[in-house]
């Protein structure tokens, strides 16, 4: 299969941007409503990562 140079990185970048819009933005919005800081979210993610 032939693809242009950098196409894979461009696709990954777009997927990451879409991921942020679909999941991270709503997560941060909900955290704000609950009074959860970004630092607390980071801790929650770290804890879950350690449990995997």
Secondary structure, DSSP 8 states (H G I E B T S, - for coil): ----TTHHHHHHHHHHHHHIIIIIHHHHHHHHHHT--HHHHHHHHHHHHHH-
